[in-house]
Amino acid sequence: MDFNVKKLASDAGLFFTRAVQFTEEKLGQAEKTELDAHFENLLARADSTKNWTEKIFRQTEVLLQPNPSARIEEFLYEKLDRKIPSRATNGELLGQYMLEAANEFGPGTPYGSTLVKVGESQRRLGGAEREFMQSTAINFLTPLRNFLEGDWRTISKERRLLENLRLDLDVCKARLKKAKTAEAKAACEGDAIPDFQETRSRNYVLSASASALWSEEVDKADHELRVAQTEFDRQAELTRLLLEGISSTHVNHLRCLHEFVEAQATYYAQCHQYMQDLQKQLGSANGEVFPTAFVNTNPTPVPGGSSPSSAATLPVQPSPSPLDTGALSIEEVQPPATGTRKAKVLYDYDAADTSELSLLADELITVYTVPGMDPDWLVGERGNQKGKVPVTYLELLS
C-alpha cells in the first residue's frame, strides 16, 4: 500500500485542531465566526426543503405501492441497476381470479356472466392504476429522487467543507490573538524565552530576542489568517449560490406537483367511468337500474365513537321521492319477490305525510326499493304499516 506518512500525519493534526475548536465552541470557551442572517435563512430553507421532500417522496411511494416487501424488492433492483420485473396490480389479479371463476362456474349462468363483467372492469381498473403508477413514478418521484440524491448531496458536501474552513478560520484567529498577547507580554518583560506551545506545534531556533521571535510568529499567524479567510469567503460564496438554487428546485417541484395532480385526476376519472359502465351493464342485465339505494355513499361517524361500519350517517333532510308526484300511491307498491332487507332505525323520524312511515330509534323494519325510486328513500314495512323512509335514518342489516 502506497501512502504518504507526512500527509497522513498532517491530516490527523488538522482533524485534531478542528475537533478541539469545535469542542471549545460548544463549551463556550472559544469564539465562533457567525454567518449572516440571510445565509442562515438560506440554510434553514434548504434543510426544510430536504426534509419535506424526503417525507413526500416516501409517502408517495407508499401510496403507489402499499406493500413494503414489494417496495424493498423494487429498491434492490434499482440499486443493482436491473430492470424491475413486471408485477400485476391488485385490481388485475382480482379481475383474473373472477374471470377464471366464471369459466369454472359457467359464463352463461347469471353468477358467471356477472363475474365476467365485474372481472373485466377490475382488470380495466388495474390497468388504469398501472398507468397512474408509471406516470407518477416518471413525472413526480424521479425529480424528487434526483434532488435528494443529486443536488442535495452536492449542497451537503459543500456545507461540510464550509464548516471545516470556518473551524480553520477560527483556529487561525485564536492563534493570532494568542501570538499578539504573547508579543505584547514579551515586549514588556524584555528578552524571555517564548513558549511556542501556546501558538504553534513547531520547532524554532532561538536566534534572536524573544520579542523579535514573537513578532515573526504574529506575522506568520496573520498570513495564515488571511489565507484561511480567503478560502472561507470563496467557499461561502459557492455554498450561497447552491442554496439560492433551492428556489429553482421549488419551481421544478411545483411543475411536477401539477403533473401528479393531473395524473391522479385522470386515474380517478377513469375509475369513475369504468364503474358507471359496470353499473349500467349490471342494471340492464337485471332489467332494472343498479340498486344503489342499499349503498351508503356518505359514511359519517355518529357522535359518541361509533364506527362507520356499525352506524349510518347522521340524518339529513331527505329529498322528495317520485311517489310524491301521485304517479304511484304507497298502497299500490308491492314488495319484490327478492331484495327485501332488514334495517335498524337509528333515529326517531316523524312522517311528513300519509305516504311516509314514522320511525322509532332501535326498532327493526323491512325495507326494499322499487324501480325509479329516489335512492335517498326506501319503502319500509312494520307489520301492516307501510310507507316511505329515509335511508340516512337506517342501518341496513345483512
Phi and psi in degrees as a GROMACS rama.xvg file:
@    title "Ramachandran Plot"
@    xaxis  label "Phi"
@    yaxis  label "Psi"
@TYPE xy
-103.465  114.769  ASP-2
-146.863  156.466  PHE-3
-93.6643  113.77  ASN-4
-66.64  -40.5312  VAL-5
-63.6442  -42.5902  LYS-6
-65.5426  -37.8605  LYS-7
-63.242  -43.1698  LEU-8
-67.2087  -37.113  ALA-9
-66.0592  -42.415  SER-10
-64.7734  -37.9055  ASP-11
-65.4394  -40.9587  ALA-12
-65.4212  -39.2083  GLY-13
-65.2589  -42.1811  LEU-14
-62.1101  -38.8157  PHE-15
-66.1523  -45.0922  PHE-16
-63.992  -37.7809  THR-17
-65.5932  -41.1573  ARG-18
-63.8485  -40.764  ALA-19
-64.2776  -45.0687  VAL-20
-61.6138  -43.3771  GLN-21
-63.5202  -42.7276  PHE-22
-64.919  -43.2144  THR-23
-65.2574  -34.4942  GLU-24
-64.6782  -42.2096  GLU-25
-65.1851  -32.2139  LYS-26
-86.8142  -1.84694  LEU-27
76.3309  20.3083  GLY-28
-101.299  0.0323388  GLN-29
-142.986  149.515  ALA-30
-80.0609  151.338  GLU-31
-126.86  135.319  LYS-32
-74.7008  118.226  THR-33
-91.7402  142.353  GLU-34
-81.4789  156.848  LEU-35
-70.6775  162.897  ASP-36
-60.858  -38.9454  ALA-37
-63.2919  -41.3532  HIS-38
-65.0106  -41.4391  PHE-39
-62.899  -38.9692  GLU-40
-64.1399  -39.1204  ASN-41
-63.3164  -40.292  LEU-42
-63.9828  -45.0734  LEU-43
-63.4492  -40.106  ALA-44
-65.3641  -39.5773  ARG-45
-66.2246  -43.7163  ALA-46
-62.057  -42.4461  ASP-47
-63.3516  -41.8748  SER-48
-61.5196  -43.3581  THR-49
-64.5402  -46.2489  LYS-50
-63.4485  -46.6143  ASN-51
-73.447  -33.9782  TRP-52
-62.7628  -40.9766  THR-53
-65.1299  -42.4767  GLU-54
-65.8081  -44.1111  LYS-55
-63.8039  -40.8693  ILE-56
-61.5884  -48.2369  PHE-57
-64.8519  -42.079  ARG-58
-71.0039  -31.8212  GLN-59
-66.2999  -37.4059  THR-60
-60.7813  -41.1452  GLU-61
-65.6756  -39.0121  VAL-62
-61.4016  -44.027  LEU-63
-75.4344  -35.3913  LEU-64
-137.539  90.7434  GLN-65
-66.3137  -21.1363  PRO-66
-76.5901  112.5  ASN-67
-64.2434  -33.9023  PRO-68
-64.0223  -41.5561  SER-69
-65.7039  -37.1574  ALA-70
-65.1249  -41.2964  ARG-71
-63.7161  -41.1908  ILE-72
-61.9228  -45.2244  GLU-73
-63.9705  -36.9763  GLU-74
-62.9531  -42.8676  PHE-75
-65.3582  -40.1819  LEU-76
-62.7719  -38.6343  TYR-77
-65.6607  -43.1503  GLU-78
-67.2476  -32.5438  LYS-79
-84.6462  1.11845  LEU-80
55.8082  44.9754  ASP-81
-119.111  154.17  ARG-82
-69.7286  132.766  LYS-83
-73.2604  126.473  ILE-84
-64.9847  147.817  PRO-85
-68.2905  133.936  SER-86
-128.702  130.839  ARG-87
-68.5763  142.676  ALA-88
-75.1607  166.491  THR-89
-61.8235  -38.4726  ASN-90
-64.2519  -40.9838  GLY-91
-65.3795  -39.5578  GLU-92
-64.7087  -43.5115  LEU-93
-61.9282  -44.0298  LEU-94
-60.98  -40.1694  GLY-95
-63.5578  -43.9321  GLN-96
-64.1039  -38.3078  TYR-97
-65.4745  -41.1394  MET-98
-66.8834  -39.5234  LEU-99
-65.2891  -38.6095  GLU-100
-65.2737  -38.5872  ALA-101
-62.9019  -40.1012  ALA-102
-62.8947  -35.4077  ASN-103
-76.8117  -39.2969  GLU-104
-80.671  -18.5538  PHE-105
105.106  109.24  GLY-106
-65.9694  -12.2818  PRO-107
-85.6364  -12.2861  GLY-108
-79.6497  158.202  THR-109
-56.8186  -44.3634  PRO-110
-66.5652  -43.9805  TYR-111
-63.7112  -43.6212  GLY-112
-65.0187  -36.1286  SER-113
-68.5258  -39.1382  THR-114
-59.8796  -38.4619  LEU-115
-62.8066  -47.4021  VAL-116
-62.4608  -48.0549  LYS-117
-67.4016  -39.5422  VAL-118
-61.9958  -43.1015  GLY-119
-62.9598  -39.4536  GLU-120
-65.396  -39.4102  SER-121
-65.4978  -36.6918  GLN-122
-66.1036  -38.6843  ARG-123
-66.5425  -39.2178  ARG-124
-63.3144  -41.7065  LEU-125
-64.234  -37.2297  GLY-126
-65.7554  -40.4912  GLY-127
-63.8225  -37.5576  ALA-128
-64.537  -40.3544  GLU-129
-61.1089  -44.7321  ARG-130
-62.6869  -39.6159  GLU-131
-63.7857  -43.2308  PHE-132
-63.4173  -43.6341  MET-133
-66.3259  -43.3543  GLN-134
-63.2527  -42.9159  SER-135
-67.7234  -39.1543  THR-136
-62.6375  -38.1759  ALA-137
-80.1514  -47.1866  ILE-138
-91.415  -13.8994  ASN-139
-123.298  -53.4139  PHE-140
-68.7547  -40.1077  LEU-141
-61.6791  -46.7859  THR-142
-61.0183  -38.0571  PRO-143
-65.6753  -41.6377  LEU-144
-65.0425  -39.7925  ARG-145
-61.6734  -37.5642  ASN-146
-66.3033  -46.328  PHE-147
-67.9451  -38.3671  LEU-148
-93.2531  -12.9289  GLU-149
-114.358  -78.7399  GLY-150
-59.4232  -43.8469  ASP-151
-68.6482  -35.2828  TRP-152
-63.9069  -39.2933  ARG-153
-64.2536  -44.2604  THR-154
-62.0412  -43.6603  ILE-155
-62.9634  -40.0769  SER-156
-63.538  -45.5893  LYS-157
-68.9816  -32.0971  GLU-158
-67.8061  -39.7009  ARG-159
-63.4058  -41.5069  ARG-160
-64.1459  -39.9775  LEU-161
-63.448  -40.1966  LEU-162
-65.1551  -39.6796  GLU-163
-64.1887  -42.1134  ASN-164
-67.9259  -31.7663  LEU-165
-66.7372  -40.5786  ARG-166
-62.4543  -42.3149  LEU-167
-61.447  -40.8669  ASP-168
-62.4992  -44.5818  LEU-169
-69.2055  -32.9467  ASP-170
-62.7638  -43.2828  VAL-171
-64.649  -38.1975  CYS-172
-63.1275  -44.3295  LYS-173
-65.596  -38.0981  ALA-174
-65.6436  -43.232  ARG-175
-64.6296  -40.2211  LEU-176
-62.5642  -43.1959  LYS-177
-66.5384  -39.4411  LYS-178
-64.841  -41.7952  ALA-179
-65.7359  -38.4753  LYS-180
-64.3888  -43.699  THR-181
-66.1349  -36.9361  ALA-182
-64.3396  -43.1861  GLU-183
-64.9674  -37.6799  ALA-184
-67.3887  -41.0772  LYS-185
-65.9554  -36.4748  ALA-186
-64.8578  -30.6624  ALA-187
-81.5432  -34.9683  CYS-188
-93.0306  -5.9552  GLU-189
87.3408  -163.584  GLY-190
-69.1387  119.591  ASP-191
-142.656  153.46  ALA-192
-75.5316  119.717  ILE-193
-74.2834  152.937  PRO-194
-99.3817  94.3984  ASP-195
-72.6172  -11.1876  PHE-196
-66.0974  -18.8445  GLN-197
-70.8211  -26.5148  GLU-198
-122.082  -39.5346  THR-199
-143.674  146.06  ARG-200
-95.0274  59.7119  SER-201
-131.41  162.265  ARG-202
-104.035  132.324  ASN-203
-126.263  147.42  TYR-204
-87.8141  121.74  VAL-205
-78.658  84.5023  LEU-206
-106.369  2.92031  SER-207
-143.998  -176.644  ALA-208
-68.8007  159.205  SER-209
-62.0031  -38.1607  ALA-210
-61.8793  -42.0069  SER-211
-66.3927  -38.5264  ALA-212
-65.8905  -41.2571  LEU-213
-66.6412  -33.3553  TRP-214
-65.1915  -40.6074  SER-215
-64.7564  -38.6284  GLU-216
-64.0487  -38.5809  GLU-217
-63.7216  -41.8724  VAL-218
-62.5356  -42.3817  ASP-219
-66.8825  -42.7414  LYS-220
-64.6279  -37.1701  ALA-221
-66.2835  -39.462  ASP-222
-64.2561  -44.3597  HIS-223
-63.6604  -36.025  GLU-224
-64.2919  -42.5256  LEU-225
-63.2594  -41.4823  ARG-226
-63.5567  -45.4653  VAL-227
-63.4143  -38.0673  ALA-228
-66.1885  -39.7373  GLN-229
-63.9488  -44.9857  THR-230
-65.7222  -39.43  GLU-231
-64.8487  -44.7063  PHE-232
-62.8437  -40.5527  ASP-233
-64.4548  -44.616  ARG-234
-68.1813  -35.3234  GLN-235
-63.8449  -39.5265  ALA-236
-67.5146  -40.6193  GLU-237
-63.8319  -45.0388  LEU-238
-64.671  -37.6444  THR-239
-61.4526  -42.8965  ARG-240
-62.3422  -40.6573  LEU-241
-65.4274  -40.9057  LEU-242
-67.4722  -36.6084  LEU-243
-67.8233  -21.4196  GLU-244
-69.6289  -8.9469  GLY-245
-60.4179  -30.5393  ILE-246
-60.5921  -41.5184  SER-247
-65.3023  -34.5638  SER-248
-62.7994  -42.2072  THR-249
-62.0144  -40.4208  HIS-250
-63.4655  -42.4147  VAL-251
-65.5257  -42.7875  ASN-252
-68.1657  -30.9786  HIS-253
-63.4004  -44.2303  LEU-254
-62.3612  -42.4039  ARG-255
-64.956  -34.8256  CYS-256
-65.3461  -40.2878  LEU-257
-62.096  -41.0139  HIS-258
-66.4338  -36.2394  GLU-259
-63.0867  -44.6997  PHE-260
-63.6917  -41.9418  VAL-261
-62.2494  -42.8055  GLU-262
-64.9931  -39.9674  ALA-263
-68.4046  -39.7996  GLN-264
-64.2702  -40.9129  ALA-265
-63.0465  -41.5084  THR-266
-63.0166  -47.5483  TYR-267
-68.6167  -33.3148  TYR-268
-65.1957  -40.8808  ALA-269
-63.1752  -43.6824  GLN-270
-61.181  -42.7268  CYS-271
-62.7945  -42.1354  HIS-272
-66.5914  -41.9528  GLN-273
-62.3142  -40.8903  TYR-274
-71.8238  -34.8593  MET-275
-62.8636  -44.3474  GLN-276
-60.1434  -41.5094  ASP-277
-64.8475  -41.1957  LEU-278
-60.6516  -42.2479  GLN-279
-64.1618  -41.5577  LYS-280
-63.3339  -45.65  GLN-281
-68.5819  -36.8895  LEU-282
-65.8878  -43.5323  GLY-283
-68.2246  -31.9103  SER-284
-68.524  -32.6866  ALA-285
-89.7  -3.31337  ASN-286
78.6098  12.1008  GLY-287
-154.305  171.319  GLU-288
-65.5715  145.185  VAL-289
-56.6014  126.604  PHE-290
-73.1591  78.3255  PRO-291
-77.6278  -6.30062  THR-292
-64.2393  -22.5293  ALA-293
-91.8454  4.71816  PHE-294
-102.286  120.931  VAL-295
-83.9022  106.088  ASN-296
-90.0156  -3.45803  THR-297
-140.719  69.9029  ASN-298
-73.0137  109.922  PRO-299
-117.351  130.322  THR-300
-61.4162  141.515  PRO-301
-79.3026  137.95  VAL-302
-54.6983  136.98  PRO-303
116.608  0.528677  GLY-304
96.013  3.36768  GLY-305
-66.5071  140.946  SER-306
-81.8072  155.787  SER-307
-60.2524  -25.8229  PRO-308
-74.3599  -19.6891  SER-309
-109.566  1.75845  SER-310
-149.316  149.953  ALA-311
-85.5469  -172.46  ALA-312
-76.2085  162.444  THR-313
-62.7468  148.585  LEU-314
-65.656  135.457  PRO-315
-122.919  164.125  VAL-316
-67.3222  111.925  GLN-317
-70.7623  149.36  PRO-318
-80.7662  155.929  SER-319
-60.9877  148.021  PRO-320
-94.9992  153.459  SER-321
-59.7939  -18.4801  PRO-322
-67.2536  -19.4291  LEU-323
-70.1409  -16.8165  ASP-324
-77.2184  -12.8148  THR-325
89.5818  -0.741028  GLY-326
-67.2278  -29.5728  ALA-327
-146.539  120.812  LEU-328
-81.9477  157.161  SER-329
-66.2627  -27.864  ILE-330
-68.6198  -26.4926  GLU-331
-82.4053  -11.5919  GLU-332
-74.1903  130.051  VAL-333
-114.122  139.918  GLN-334
-67.6569  143.16  PRO-335
-69.2124  160.362  PRO-336
-63.2241  -36.7315  ALA-337
-133.442  157.246  THR-338
110.679  -0.661613  GLY-339
-79.8043  150.097  THR-340
-139.322  157.729  ARG-341
-88.009  146.837  LYS-342
-140.187  143.629  ALA-343
-99.3247  131.832  LYS-344
-80.0199  129.099  VAL-345
-93.0609  -33.245  LEU-346
-139.647  152.568  TYR-347
-64.286  142.782  ASP-348
-141.554  128.014  TYR-349
-97.2064  125.961  ASP-350
-62.0892  136.356  ALA-351
-81.0516  -27.2518  ALA-352
-153.635  -174.171  ASP-353
-71.1585  -16.1804  THR-354
-81.1283  -10.9351  SER-355
-103.737  162.071  GLU-356
-114.615  124.545  LEU-357
-70.4723  146.217  SER-358
-125.882  150.838  LEU-359
-120.036  137.347  LEU-360
-57.7149  140.152  ALA-361
78.7973  -2.43554  ASP-362
-81.599  159.655  GLU-363
-108.008  134.814  LEU-364
-134.608  166.089  ILE-365
-100.02  134.114  THR-366
-130.969  154.45  VAL-367
-160.577  167.37  TYR-368
-115.524  164.815  THR-369
-128.97  154.326  VAL-370
-57.6957  133.953  PRO-371
84.0312  2.0264  GLY-372
-81.458  144.666  MET-373
-60.1466  131.504  ASP-374
-64.417  -14.1469  PRO-375
-80.0854  -5.93919  ASP-376
-126.361  153.37  TRP-377
-132.355  162.175  LEU-378
-91.493  125.615  VAL-379
-114.071  145.2  GLY-380
-128.741  136.503  GLU-381
-135.876  99.3523  ARG-382
64.8141  -121.982  GLY-383
-90.9608  -1.83451  ASN-384
-90.9766  141.443  GLN-385
-142.296  144.613  LYS-386
177.675  168.318  GLY-387
-73.3142  142.966  LYS-388
-135.531  142.846  VAL-389
-77.9107  136.807  PRO-390
-61.0445  -35.616  VAL-391
-68.8599  -10.1942  THR-392
-95.8904  4.67099  TYR-393
-122.679  154.236  LEU-394
-116.6  110.647  GLU-395
-73.7737  130.883  LEU-396
-100.904  149.084  LEU-397
